[in-house]
Amino acid sequence: MRTWVAIGVAVPWVAWAVLRVLGTELPFPLVAAIAFTPYAALTSPLPVLVALVLRRKGVAFVAAMAALALAATMVPRAVAGPRPQADGPRLVVMTANLFLGRADPAAVLRIAREHDVDVLSVQELRPQTLGAFATDQFPHRILLPQRGAAGSGLLSKRPLASTGGELQPEAVFELDGAPPVRIKAVHPSPPVNRAAEPRWRAQLAALPGADERGEVQILAGDFNATFDHPEFRALLARGYVDAADAAGEGWTPTWPSNPRRRRALPLTIDHILVDRRVRVEKVTVVDVPRSDHRAVIAVLRLPAA
């Protein structure tokens, strides 16, 4: 009986570790559950302790291996990554989800001004907020509002040349001393049901890669994905670095901004991904009044032209 109790307690954590390490693409609802891997890692010593108390050393060993495997996926997020040599101009990028247009636009612009943001990516942009973003602070704008959650936009201090992107606008702009920069506002549908899951996966797969030549590529937005999704890791493998991860801030949650009110465990689903030639100097995560997401701000150093 003690053996079966120890095994029964250990199985969920061992199975979770196997799925995470193998990087298997998971159907709903597992695709949503895998985002909570940090909490599985934090609680993974529990089955080890239970097995030891029940004197089942074999089960304890297997549970300990699962705990170590989960820890190995977590620790790198708190450690700053290598910083490439980049001698070009400084660029500050910010992404903010507007929570179906409920976020305070004035507060978003104030935060951007305080952090000297050059380019702002916004998601869940609704028609009623367009007037608030018509400001000299960002004289160049590509705003594609929608009544649902699909609207997005790019606001910039520098002229933007649109390159399409449907409701997730994409544009190129120039900075003296650096290659042209191509930035895209990102907001795939969340995998919250069986119908949305394949659409979310397809939208992530359709995002452009970065080849470390020519234009500097930046993706900024609400990816509805964490490092524990193999689909997100596959996107990174196509030439990107997550700015928060590079700065040692990969653990910092971005949603929900008020976990007690939403009664949800915090997750890191908002990201700024940059071409591997870009050096990430600093990342800051900031609360946005009336939004359920926190804004992510990255200070970047671009490669020289």
Disulfide bonds with the S-S distance in Angstrom:
none
